[in-house]
């Protein structure tokens, strides 16, 4: 792994850092403050086309709540439900489809699809549930080597080989405003893994926005092709909190879609204003 990919990995990871946790996750309605179980939340989500589930990537309690919610949503929507994931990249969509269809073994699938290190413990339950119930899974993200290129080359896609350009989003732009301010504040915080000069920070932010654009376009394209299907999209909470990032890009692309955001909060934070329409509560160790 070269230093530029390491920079992106460390920078993106710190946006959703957390420790392990104990106990069972519980959901809540951000508006009323009412606690909800997975079945109750799934019922409230019926009116939404796209549901963003923001997670902390290494938070086991939240990963369990994701499969709980997927199962509850499936009971209501059946074949009209699809799963979309930040954790799979668009160039591996065919391999993902083949695995779901049973024509590619799990061993070969994982050997060739660049799974995240915690795939087997945290994301396999989601994918295997989709496989068992014949649900579509969208490999939503931009290939990580393309994001690394943008971070390395001063926020530019120039120099990307022609064969890989088809995996880039059709349009990409670095948002000004609240999302950028939040990103820069996080990257400049005392907890940041490394301090970056302004040009490097701008390039890493562009790589973040590249991911947002690709995920938004992937979800939009799937929704265009599968009318009246509900999509549950799993991503790091930074991509969707406060309807910013990927969510903001999708809502700009398809303003007719009704979009809900689930955000994670520690139970000790009850009383604070959530950055979403619904909350998944958890305890840190």
ZADO-1210 file (C-alpha; in nm, 4 decimals, padded with zeros to 6 digits):
<atoms>
<atom x="00.0000" y="00.0000" z="00.0000" code="UNK" pos="1"/>
<atom x="00.1620" y="00.3274" z="-00.1074" code="UNK" pos="2"/>
<atom x="00.1637" y="00.6377" z="00.1056" code="UNK" pos="3"/>
<atom x="-00.1184" y="00.8059" z="-00.0849" code="UNK" pos="4"/>
<atom x="-00.3585" y="00.5150" z="-00.0370" code="UNK" pos="5"/>
<atom x="-00.2538" y="00.5038" z="00.3284" code="UNK" pos="6"/>
<atom x="-00.3342" y="00.8745" z="00.3578" code="UNK" pos="7"/>
<atom x="-00.6829" y="00.8220" z="00.2193" code="UNK" pos="8"/>
<atom x="-00.7421" y="00.5116" z="00.4300" code="UNK" pos="9"/>
<atom x="-00.6379" y="00.6851" z="00.7503" code="UNK" pos="10"/>
<atom x="-00.8283" y="01.0014" z="00.6659" code="UNK" pos="11"/>
<atom x="-01.1494" y="00.8227" z="00.5732" code="UNK" pos="12"/>
<atom x="-01.1268" y="00.5865" z="00.8696" code="UNK" pos="13"/>
<atom x="-01.1050" y="00.8674" z="01.1212" code="UNK" pos="14"/>
<atom x="-01.4335" y="01.0090" z="00.9933" code="UNK" pos="15"/>
<atom x="-01.6074" y="00.7064" z="01.1409" code="UNK" pos="16"/>
<atom x="-01.3737" y="00.5955" z="01.4197" code="UNK" pos="17"/>
<atom x="-01.5202" y="00.4135" z="01.7124" code="UNK" pos="18"/>
<atom x="-01.4436" y="00.1443" z="01.9651" code="UNK" pos="19"/>
<atom x="-01.6091" y="-00.1928" z="02.0121" code="UNK" pos="20"/>
<atom x="-01.9396" y="-00.1982" z="02.1942" code="UNK" pos="21"/>
<atom x="-02.1661" y="-00.4155" z="02.4009" code="UNK" pos="22"/>
<atom x="-02.5421" y="-00.4472" z="02.4287" code="UNK" pos="23"/>
<atom x="-02.8227" y="-00.4407" z="02.1726" code="UNK" pos="24"/>
<atom x="-02.8729" y="-00.1490" z="01.9367" code="UNK" pos="25"/>
<atom x="-03.1989" y="00.0407" z="01.9507" code="UNK" pos="26"/>
<atom x="-03.3462" y="00.2848" z="01.7049" code="UNK" pos="27"/>
<atom x="-03.5200" y="00.6144" z="01.7621" code="UNK" pos="28"/>
<atom x="-03.7274" y="00.8750" z="01.5830" code="UNK" pos="29"/>
<atom x="-03.5279" y="01.1985" z="01.5746" code="UNK" pos="30"/>
<atom x="-03.8393" y="01.4121" z="01.5560" code="UNK" pos="31"/>
<atom x="-04.0455" y="01.2659" z="01.8393" code="UNK" pos="32"/>
<atom x="-03.7613" y="01.1171" z="02.0408" code="UNK" pos="33"/>
<atom x="-03.9546" y="00.7905" z="02.0611" code="UNK" pos="34"/>
<atom x="-03.7564" y="00.4668" z="02.0835" code="UNK" pos="35"/>
<atom x="-03.8230" y="00.2131" z="01.8108" code="UNK" pos="36"/>
<atom x="-03.7375" y="-00.1480" z="01.7457" code="UNK" pos="37"/>
<atom x="-03.6353" y="-00.2660" z="01.3997" code="UNK" pos="38"/>
<atom x="-03.9890" y="-00.3657" z="01.3003" code="UNK" pos="39"/>
<atom x="-04.1302" y="-00.0299" z="01.4068" code="UNK" pos="40"/>
<atom x="-03.8586" y="00.1588" z="01.2219" code="UNK" pos="41"/>
<atom x="-03.9120" y="-00.0483" z="00.9077" code="UNK" pos="42"/>
<atom x="-04.2792" y="00.0454" z="00.9213" code="UNK" pos="43"/>
<atom x="-04.1969" y="00.4169" z="00.9482" code="UNK" pos="44"/>
<atom x="-03.9554" y="00.3872" z="00.6581" code="UNK" pos="45"/>
<atom x="-04.2274" y="00.2604" z="00.4234" code="UNK" pos="46"/>
<atom x="-04.2835" y="00.6079" z="00.2803" code="UNK" pos="47"/>
<atom x="-03.9187" y="00.6542" z="00.1781" code="UNK" pos="48"/>
<atom x="-03.7580" y="00.5463" z="-00.1480" code="UNK" pos="49"/>
<atom x="-03.3985" y="00.5524" z="-00.0251" code="UNK" pos="50"/>
<atom x="-03.2791" y="00.4881" z="00.3298" code="UNK" pos="51"/>
<atom x="-02.9231" y="00.5838" z="00.4218" code="UNK" pos="52"/>
<atom x="-02.7917" y="00.3866" z="00.7188" code="UNK" pos="53"/>
<atom x="-02.4869" y="00.5714" z="00.8505" code="UNK" pos="54"/>
<atom x="-02.2498" y="00.3554" z="01.0491" code="UNK" pos="55"/>
<atom x="-01.9223" y="00.3571" z="01.2379" code="UNK" pos="56"/>
<atom x="-01.7285" y="00.0997" z="01.0387" code="UNK" pos="57"/>
<atom x="-01.5859" y="-00.0956" z="01.3331" code="UNK" pos="58"/>
<atom x="-01.8896" y="-00.0754" z="01.5583" code="UNK" pos="59"/>
<atom x="-02.0219" y="-00.4291" z="01.6010" code="UNK" pos="60"/>
<atom x="-02.3419" y="-00.3277" z="01.7751" code="UNK" pos="61"/>
<atom x="-02.4417" y="-00.1108" z="01.4815" code="UNK" pos="62"/>
<atom x="-02.3575" y="-00.3820" z="01.2288" code="UNK" pos="63"/>
<atom x="-02.5998" y="-00.6108" z="01.4108" code="UNK" pos="64"/>
<atom x="-02.8671" y="-00.3430" z="01.3901" code="UNK" pos="65"/>
<atom x="-02.8144" y="-00.3226" z="01.0135" code="UNK" pos="66"/>
<atom x="-02.9021" y="-00.6864" z="00.9603" code="UNK" pos="67"/>
<atom x="-03.1945" y="-00.6522" z="01.2025" code="UNK" pos="68"/>
<atom x="-03.3315" y="-00.3620" z="00.9991" code="UNK" pos="69"/>
<atom x="-03.2686" y="-00.5302" z="00.6641" code="UNK" pos="70"/>
<atom x="-03.4645" y="-00.8334" z="00.7800" code="UNK" pos="71"/>
<atom x="-03.7478" y="-00.6164" z="00.9122" code="UNK" pos="72"/>
<atom x="-03.7656" y="-00.4142" z="00.5906" code="UNK" pos="73"/>
<atom x="-03.7684" y="-00.7341" z="00.3869" code="UNK" pos="74"/>
<atom x="-04.0702" y="-00.8623" z="00.5786" code="UNK" pos="75"/>
<atom x="-04.2604" y="-00.5562" z="00.4579" code="UNK" pos="76"/>
<atom x="-04.1144" y="-00.5041" z="00.1099" code="UNK" pos="77"/>
<atom x="-04.0113" y="-00.8530" z="-00.0031" code="UNK" pos="78"/>
<atom x="-03.8692" y="-00.8461" z="-00.3553" code="UNK" pos="79"/>
<atom x="-03.9261" y="-00.4696" z="-00.3712" code="UNK" pos="80"/>
<atom x="-03.6213" y="-00.4125" z="-00.1502" code="UNK" pos="81"/>
<atom x="-03.2580" y="-00.3757" z="-00.2572" code="UNK" pos="82"/>
<atom x="-02.9340" y="-00.3294" z="-00.0669" code="UNK" pos="83"/>
<atom x="-02.6671" y="-00.0781" z="-00.1668" code="UNK" pos="84"/>
<atom x="-02.3212" y="-00.0655" z="-00.0091" code="UNK" pos="85"/>
<atom x="-02.0246" y="00.1687" z="00.0134" code="UNK" pos="86"/>
<atom x="-01.8134" y="-00.1397" z="00.0845" code="UNK" pos="87"/>
<atom x="-01.8277" y="-00.2709" z="-00.2730" code="UNK" pos="88"/>
<atom x="-01.6900" y="-00.0868" z="-00.5742" code="UNK" pos="89"/>
<atom x="-01.8636" y="-00.0495" z="-00.9081" code="UNK" pos="90"/>
<atom x="-01.6063" y="-00.2421" z="-01.1118" code="UNK" pos="91"/>
<atom x="-01.6900" y="-00.5485" z="-00.9023" code="UNK" pos="92"/>
<atom x="-02.0658" y="-00.5380" z="-00.9651" code="UNK" pos="93"/>
<atom x="-02.0543" y="-00.8352" z="-01.2037" code="UNK" pos="94"/>
<atom x="-01.8617" y="-01.0466" z="-00.9541" code="UNK" pos="95"/>
<atom x="-02.1080" y="-00.9501" z="-00.6813" code="UNK" pos="96"/>
<atom x="-02.3993" y="-01.0425" z="-00.9075" code="UNK" pos="97"/>
<atom x="-02.2383" y="-01.3775" z="-00.9894" code="UNK" pos="98"/>
<atom x="-02.1885" y="-01.4553" z="-00.6221" code="UNK" pos="99"/>
<atom x="-02.5485" y="-01.3646" z="-00.5430" code="UNK" pos="100"/>
<atom x="-02.6656" y="-01.5860" z="-00.8286" code="UNK" pos="101"/>
<atom x="-02.4554" y="-01.8786" z="-00.7067" code="UNK" pos="102"/>
<atom x="-02.2312" y="-01.8956" z="-01.0133" code="UNK" pos="103"/>
<atom x="-01.9225" y="-01.7715" z="-00.8245" code="UNK" pos="104"/>
<atom x="-01.8021" y="-01.9290" z="-00.5028" code="UNK" pos="105"/>
<atom x="-01.7539" y="-01.7167" z="-00.1936" code="UNK" pos="106"/>
<atom x="-01.3840" y="-01.8007" z="-00.1970" code="UNK" pos="107"/>
<atom x="-01.3383" y="-01.6755" z="-00.5534" code="UNK" pos="108"/>
<atom x="-01.5645" y="-01.3775" z="-00.4920" code="UNK" pos="109"/>
<atom x="-01.3654" y="-01.2590" z="-00.1922" code="UNK" pos="110"/>
<atom x="-01.0335" y="-01.3279" z="-00.3650" code="UNK" pos="111"/>
<atom x="-01.1170" y="-01.0950" z="-00.6534" code="UNK" pos="112"/>
<atom x="-01.3564" y="-00.8256" z="-00.5223" code="UNK" pos="113"/>
<atom x="-01.1363" y="-00.6325" z="-00.2758" code="UNK" pos="114"/>
<atom x="-01.3561" y="-00.6940" z="00.0316" code="UNK" pos="115"/>
<atom x="-01.3025" y="-00.4808" z="00.3395" code="UNK" pos="116"/>
<atom x="-01.0971" y="-00.6438" z="00.6179" code="UNK" pos="117"/>
<atom x="-01.4073" y="-00.6803" z="00.8376" code="UNK" pos="118"/>
<atom x="-01.6256" y="-00.8212" z="00.5599" code="UNK" pos="119"/>
<atom x="-01.6766" y="-01.1678" z="00.7048" code="UNK" pos="120"/>
<atom x="-01.7772" y="-01.0456" z="01.0493" code="UNK" pos="121"/>
<atom x="-01.9726" y="-00.7303" z="00.9632" code="UNK" pos="122"/>
<atom x="-02.0917" y="-00.7272" z="00.6018" code="UNK" pos="123"/>
<atom x="-02.1237" y="-01.0930" z="00.5038" code="UNK" pos="124"/>
<atom x="-02.4482" y="-01.1254" z="00.7053" code="UNK" pos="125"/>
<atom x="-02.6055" y="-00.8509" z="00.4923" code="UNK" pos="126"/>
<atom x="-02.4849" y="-00.9935" z="00.1626" code="UNK" pos="127"/>
<atom x="-02.5731" y="-01.3514" z="00.2568" code="UNK" pos="128"/>
<atom x="-02.9233" y="-01.2455" z="00.3600" code="UNK" pos="129"/>
<atom x="-02.9633" y="-01.0718" z="00.0249" code="UNK" pos="130"/>
<atom x="-02.8343" y="-01.3845" z="-00.1514" code="UNK" pos="131"/>
<atom x="-03.0704" y="-01.6146" z="00.0354" code="UNK" pos="132"/>
<atom x="-03.3673" y="-01.3905" z="-00.0418" code="UNK" pos="133"/>
<atom x="-03.2715" y="-01.3018" z="-00.4008" code="UNK" pos="134"/>
<atom x="-03.2292" y="-00.9310" z="-00.3299" code="UNK" pos="135"/>
<atom x="-03.0203" y="-00.7091" z="-00.5540" code="UNK" pos="136"/>
<atom x="-02.7044" y="-00.5601" z="-00.4025" code="UNK" pos="137"/>
<atom x="-02.5544" y="-00.2460" z="-00.5554" code="UNK" pos="138"/>
<atom x="-02.1757" y="-00.2117" z="-00.5553" code="UNK" pos="139"/>
<atom x="-02.2080" y="00.1623" z="-00.5186" code="UNK" pos="140"/>
<atom x="-01.8615" y="00.3026" z="-00.4598" code="UNK" pos="141"/>
<atom x="-01.5907" y="00.4276" z="-00.6932" code="UNK" pos="142"/>
<atom x="-01.2895" y="00.1926" z="-00.7167" code="UNK" pos="143"/>
<atom x="-01.0518" y="00.2893" z="-00.4378" code="UNK" pos="144"/>
<atom x="-00.7518" y="00.3111" z="-00.6690" code="UNK" pos="145"/>
<atom x="-00.9296" y="00.5888" z="-00.8592" code="UNK" pos="146"/>
<atom x="-00.9972" y="00.7819" z="-00.5392" code="UNK" pos="147"/>
<atom x="-00.6308" y="00.7344" z="-00.4506" code="UNK" pos="148"/>
<atom x="-00.5323" y="00.8771" z="-00.7892" code="UNK" pos="149"/>
<atom x="-00.7379" y="01.1904" z="-00.7258" code="UNK" pos="150"/>
<atom x="-00.5822" y="01.2375" z="-00.3824" code="UNK" pos="151"/>
<atom x="-00.2337" y="01.1865" z="-00.5248" code="UNK" pos="152"/>
<atom x="-00.2747" y="01.4111" z="-00.8294" code="UNK" pos="153"/>
<atom x="-00.3952" y="01.7398" z="-00.6830" code="UNK" pos="154"/>
<atom x="-00.7658" y="01.6521" z="-00.7079" code="UNK" pos="155"/>
<atom x="-00.7370" y="01.5715" z="-01.0795" code="UNK" pos="156"/>
<atom x="-00.8600" y="01.2682" z="-01.2751" code="UNK" pos="157"/>
<atom x="-00.6084" y="01.3434" z="-01.5503" code="UNK" pos="158"/>
<atom x="-00.3877" y="01.0483" z="-01.6261" code="UNK" pos="159"/>
<atom x="-00.6399" y="00.7788" z="-01.5405" code="UNK" pos="160"/>
<atom x="-00.6156" y="00.5018" z="-01.7994" code="UNK" pos="161"/>
<atom x="-00.8996" y="00.4914" z="-02.0499" code="UNK" pos="162"/>
<atom x="-01.0111" y="00.1429" z="-01.9419" code="UNK" pos="163"/>
<atom x="-01.0865" y="00.2685" z="-01.5917" code="UNK" pos="164"/>
<atom x="-01.2661" y="00.5930" z="-01.6777" code="UNK" pos="165"/>
<atom x="-01.6006" y="00.4159" z="-01.7102" code="UNK" pos="166"/>
<atom x="-01.5988" y="00.3589" z="-01.3341" code="UNK" pos="167"/>
<atom x="-01.5718" y="00.7300" z="-01.2543" code="UNK" pos="168"/>
<atom x="-01.8896" y="00.9242" z="-01.1776" code="UNK" pos="169"/>
<atom x="-02.0291" y="01.1069" z="-01.4779" code="UNK" pos="170"/>
<atom x="-02.0023" y="01.4334" z="-01.2882" code="UNK" pos="171"/>
<atom x="-01.7910" y="01.5126" z="-00.9857" code="UNK" pos="172"/>
<atom x="-01.7501" y="01.8328" z="-00.7905" code="UNK" pos="173"/>
<atom x="-01.6149" y="01.9307" z="-00.4514" code="UNK" pos="174"/>
<atom x="-01.8979" y="02.0831" z="-00.2543" code="UNK" pos="175"/>
<atom x="-01.8552" y="02.4164" z="-00.0827" code="UNK" pos="176"/>
<atom x="-02.0398" y="02.4908" z="00.2379" code="UNK" pos="177"/>
<atom x="-02.1362" y="02.2775" z="00.5366" code="UNK" pos="178"/>
<atom x="-01.9924" y="01.9476" z="00.4116" code="UNK" pos="179"/>
<atom x="-01.6542" y="02.0940" z="00.3263" code="UNK" pos="180"/>
<atom x="-01.6426" y="02.2849" z="00.6529" code="UNK" pos="181"/>
<atom x="-01.7185" y="01.9670" z="00.8465" code="UNK" pos="182"/>
<atom x="-01.4576" y="01.7669" z="00.6553" code="UNK" pos="183"/>
<atom x="-01.1841" y="02.0249" z="00.7048" code="UNK" pos="184"/>
<atom x="-01.2663" y="02.0613" z="01.0730" code="UNK" pos="185"/>
<atom x="-01.2412" y="01.6845" z="01.1187" code="UNK" pos="186"/>
<atom x="-00.9142" y="01.6600" z="00.9287" code="UNK" pos="187"/>
<atom x="-00.7665" y="01.9470" z="01.1313" code="UNK" pos="188"/>
<atom x="-00.8850" y="01.8161" z="01.4669" code="UNK" pos="189"/>
<atom x="-00.6368" y="01.7001" z="01.7333" code="UNK" pos="190"/>
<atom x="-00.7493" y="01.3410" z="01.6689" code="UNK" pos="191"/>
<atom x="-00.6527" y="01.3519" z="01.2999" code="UNK" pos="192"/>
<atom x="-00.3989" y="01.0787" z="01.2112" code="UNK" pos="193"/>
<atom x="-00.1773" y="01.3270" z="01.0286" code="UNK" pos="194"/>
<atom x="-00.1660" y="01.6971" z="00.9497" code="UNK" pos="195"/>
<atom x="-00.1927" y="01.7830" z="00.5822" code="UNK" pos="196"/>
<atom x="-00.0828" y="02.0942" z="00.3938" code="UNK" pos="197"/>
<atom x="-00.3730" y="02.2832" z="00.2290" code="UNK" pos="198"/>
<atom x="-00.3134" y="02.1414" z="-00.1202" code="UNK" pos="199"/>
<atom x="-00.3083" y="01.7830" z="00.0080" code="UNK" pos="200"/>
<atom x="-00.6191" y="01.8400" z="00.2178" code="UNK" pos="201"/>
<atom x="-00.8025" y="01.9818" z="-00.0834" code="UNK" pos="202"/>
<atom x="-00.7060" y="01.6753" z="-00.2867" code="UNK" pos="203"/>
<atom x="-00.8195" y="01.4328" z="-00.0168" code="UNK" pos="204"/>
<atom x="-01.1483" y="01.6232" z="00.0081" code="UNK" pos="205"/>
<atom x="-01.1900" y="01.5884" z="-00.3693" code="UNK" pos="206"/>
<atom x="-01.1387" y="01.2127" z="-00.3328" code="UNK" pos="207"/>
<atom x="-01.4094" y="01.2069" z="-00.0656" code="UNK" pos="208"/>
<atom x="-01.6459" y="01.3924" z="-00.2987" code="UNK" pos="209"/>
<atom x="-01.5594" y="01.1529" z="-00.5824" code="UNK" pos="210"/>
<atom x="-01.6906" y="00.8694" z="-00.3646" code="UNK" pos="211"/>
<atom x="-02.0039" y="01.0671" z="-00.2809" code="UNK" pos="212"/>
<atom x="-02.0724" y="01.1386" z="-00.6476" code="UNK" pos="213"/>
<atom x="-02.0232" y="00.7778" z="-00.7524" code="UNK" pos="214"/>
<atom x="-02.2425" y="00.6379" z="-00.4762" code="UNK" pos="215"/>
<atom x="-02.5157" y="00.8925" z="-00.5522" code="UNK" pos="216"/>
<atom x="-02.5056" y="00.8114" z="-00.9226" code="UNK" pos="217"/>
<atom x="-02.5073" y="00.4366" z="-00.8530" code="UNK" pos="218"/>
<atom x="-02.8171" y="00.4658" z="-00.6345" code="UNK" pos="219"/>
<atom x="-02.9872" y="00.6982" z="-00.8835" code="UNK" pos="220"/>
<atom x="-02.9169" y="00.4633" z="-01.1745" code="UNK" pos="221"/>
<atom x="-03.0513" y="00.1641" z="-00.9841" code="UNK" pos="222"/>
<atom x="-03.3655" y="00.3548" z="-00.8851" code="UNK" pos="223"/>
<atom x="-03.4194" y="00.4654" z="-01.2440" code="UNK" pos="224"/>
<atom x="-03.3980" y="00.1050" z="-01.3618" code="UNK" pos="225"/>
<atom x="-03.6073" y="-00.0409" z="-01.0780" code="UNK" pos="226"/>
<atom x="-03.9086" y="00.1800" z="-01.0218" code="UNK" pos="227"/>
<atom x="-04.0974" y="00.1478" z="-00.6928" code="UNK" pos="228"/>
<atom x="-03.8155" y="-00.0431" z="-00.5233" code="UNK" pos="229"/>
<atom x="-03.6893" y="00.0682" z="-00.1858" code="UNK" pos="230"/>
<atom x="-03.3118" y="00.0872" z="-00.1387" code="UNK" pos="231"/>
<atom x="-03.1270" y="00.0504" z="00.1913" code="UNK" pos="232"/>
<atom x="-02.7818" y="00.2042" z="00.1464" code="UNK" pos="233"/>
<atom x="-02.5067" y="00.1312" z="00.3999" code="UNK" pos="234"/>
<atom x="-02.2230" y="00.3812" z="00.4348" code="UNK" pos="235"/>
<atom x="-02.0013" y="00.5518" z="00.6853" code="UNK" pos="236"/>
<atom x="-02.2082" y="00.8117" z="00.8640" code="UNK" pos="237"/>
<atom x="-01.9924" y="01.1004" z="00.7381" code="UNK" pos="238"/>
<atom x="-02.1284" y="01.0333" z="00.3876" code="UNK" pos="239"/>
<atom x="-02.4898" y="01.0899" z="00.4929" code="UNK" pos="240"/>
<atom x="-02.5201" y="01.2729" z="00.8264" code="UNK" pos="241"/>
<atom x="-02.7382" y="01.5853" z="00.8084" code="UNK" pos="242"/>
<atom x="-02.8316" y="01.4903" z="00.4499" code="UNK" pos="243"/>
<atom x="-02.4853" y="01.6005" z="00.3360" code="UNK" pos="244"/>
<atom x="-02.2280" y="01.4208" z="00.1200" code="UNK" pos="245"/>
<atom x="-02.3730" y="01.1311" z="-00.0780" code="UNK" pos="246"/>
<atom x="-02.7232" y="01.2129" z="00.0382" code="UNK" pos="247"/>
<atom x="-02.6959" y="01.5737" z="-00.0762" code="UNK" pos="248"/>
<atom x="-02.5628" y="01.4631" z="-00.4142" code="UNK" pos="249"/>
<atom x="-02.8454" y="01.2091" z="-00.4604" code="UNK" pos="250"/>
<atom x="-03.1128" y="01.4592" z="-00.3620" code="UNK" pos="251"/>
<atom x="-02.9713" y="01.7012" z="-00.6197" code="UNK" pos="252"/>
<atom x="-02.9725" y="01.4302" z="-00.8881" code="UNK" pos="253"/>
<atom x="-03.3188" y="01.2934" z="-00.8080" code="UNK" pos="254"/>
<atom x="-03.5177" y="01.5479" z="-00.6060" code="UNK" pos="255"/>
<atom x="-03.8329" y="01.3415" z="-00.6523" code="UNK" pos="256"/>
<atom x="-03.6969" y="01.0598" z="-00.4361" code="UNK" pos="257"/>
<atom x="-03.7941" y="01.0551" z="-00.0699" code="UNK" pos="258"/>
<atom x="-03.4774" y="01.0053" z="00.1326" code="UNK" pos="259"/>
<atom x="-03.4319" y="00.9160" z="00.5001" code="UNK" pos="260"/>
<atom x="-03.1092" y="00.9196" z="00.7012" code="UNK" pos="261"/>
<atom x="-03.0292" y="00.7005" z="01.0016" code="UNK" pos="262"/>
<atom x="-02.7412" y="00.8310" z="01.2111" code="UNK" pos="263"/>
<atom x="-02.5526" y="00.6644" z="01.4983" code="UNK" pos="264"/>
<atom x="-02.5358" y="00.8231" z="01.8426" code="UNK" pos="265"/>
<atom x="-02.4086" y="00.6934" z="02.1735" code="UNK" pos="266"/>
<atom x="-02.6813" y="00.6357" z="02.4287" code="UNK" pos="267"/>
<atom x="-02.5097" y="00.8798" z="02.6623" code="UNK" pos="268"/>
<atom x="-02.5745" y="01.1453" z="02.3960" code="UNK" pos="269"/>
<atom x="-02.9520" y="01.1205" z="02.4341" code="UNK" pos="270"/>
<atom x="-03.0875" y="01.4715" z="02.4363" code="UNK" pos="271"/>
<atom x="-02.8517" y="01.5930" z="02.1657" code="UNK" pos="272"/>
<atom x="-02.9930" y="01.6824" z="01.8247" code="UNK" pos="273"/>
<atom x="-02.9313" y="01.3916" z="01.5841" code="UNK" pos="274"/>
<atom x="-02.7820" y="01.4474" z="01.2389" code="UNK" pos="275"/>
<atom x="-03.0521" y="01.2348" z="01.0774" code="UNK" pos="276"/>
<atom x="-03.4226" y="01.1574" z="01.0599" code="UNK" pos="277"/>
<atom x="-03.3760" y="00.8454" z="01.2710" code="UNK" pos="278"/>
<atom x="-03.1129" y="00.7301" z="01.5176" code="UNK" pos="279"/>
<atom x="-02.9412" y="00.4035" z="01.5946" code="UNK" pos="280"/>
<atom x="-02.8293" y="00.4154" z="01.9586" code="UNK" pos="281"/>
<atom x="-02.5207" y="00.2283" z="02.0743" code="UNK" pos="282"/>
<atom x="-02.2737" y="00.2030" z="02.3624" code="UNK" pos="283"/>
<atom x="-01.8998" y="00.2352" z="02.3236" code="UNK" pos="284"/>
<atom x="-01.6764" y="00.0212" z="02.5402" code="UNK" pos="285"/>
</atoms>
